[in-house]
Amino acid sequence: MTTDAAEPTLTIDELAARTGVTVRTVRFYGSKGLLPPPVIGPRRVGRYGPGHVARLALIEELRQQGMTLAAIERYLGRLPAGIGADDLAIHRAVVASWAPEAVETVTREELDRRAGRPLGEEDVERLAAMNVVGPADDGTFRVDAGLLRLGVQLLDVPLSQESILAARKVLVEHSRAAAHELSRLFRGAVAERADEDVRSLSAHMQPLVVQALLTTFQRSLREELGEWLTGSRTD
């Protein structure tokens, strides 16, 4: 059963399409206990919610990093009970941060498959504006595999393209500033240390810092949105 407040509304076919996997894959993960069972609704139809979508995306990210099913099972087993979709998304972002940038060339049909749904021309143009996809030769597309799922999710956000691009600019600028300051701090901390300490810090810094930044940002954003919504209701 999903642990999120949103009502589970997706059928198994819709869940598979949303996450870009096959129905067979969804059932396989469910049979292995990697994916919680659906909520059984009217006519005994299983329904899936945001928690299922987020967990399936995390599983696929772990699989793409080369983890075995046993390793994925151990990873998921260490997650807190009742973890929600937002926190699962943070875990997936941390896992994705380990991978190098991956730009692939795909056909139009493959782009739709990976997006988990048919993309209209306007959708493709918006993804191109976000630097998620770009035209290649012979009608194919260059796709940033690490950003595609996020870009597709942004297509459904009720914001204008200009607002999304402005938000991206803010995130990039502040992320670079934070990365610069953290790197300067860490370099100073190990300046007089042995080479093995420097290598150890380099190996562990990225996933740890990414998780810290994501968690801190999520909490700060939740507070800001809470204050904004409270102020709007008061007004």
Stockholm file with secondary structure:
# STOCKHOLM 1.0

chainA/1-235         MTTDAAEPTLTIDELAARTGVTVRTVRFYGSKGLLPPPVIGPRRVGRYGPGHVARLALIEELRQQGMTLAAIERYLGRLPAGIGADDLAIHRAVVASWAPEAVETVTREELDRRAGRPLGEEDVERLAAMNVVGPADDGTFRVDAGLLRLGVQLLDVPLSQESILAARKVLVEHSRAAAHELSRLFRGAVAERADEDVRSLSAHMQPLVVQALLTTFQRSLREELGEWLTGSRTD
#=GR chainA/1-235 SS CCCSSSCCCBCHHHHHHHHTCCHHHHHHHHHTTSSCCCEECGGGCEEBCHHHHHHHHHHHHHHHTTCCHHHHHHHHHTSCTTCCHHHHHHHHHHHHHHSCCCEEEECHHHHHHHHTSCCCHHHHHHHHHTTSEEECGGGCEEEEHHHHHHHHHHTTSSSCHHHHHHHHHHHHHHHHHHHHHHHHHHHHHTTTSCHHHHHHHHHHHHHHHHHHHHHHHHHHHHHHHHHHHHHHHHC
#=GC SS_cons         CCCSSSCCCBCHHHHHHHHTCCHHHHHHHHHTTSSCCCEECGGGCEEBCHHHHHHHHHHHHHHHTTCCHHHHHHHHHTSCTTCCHHHHHHHHHHHHHHSCCCEEEECHHHHHHHHTSCCCHHHHHHHHHTTSEEECGGGCEEEEHHHHHHHHHHTTSSSCHHHHHHHHHHHHHHHHHHHHHHHHHHHHHTTTSCHHHHHHHHHHHHHHHHHHHHHHHHHHHHHHHHHHHHHHHHC
//
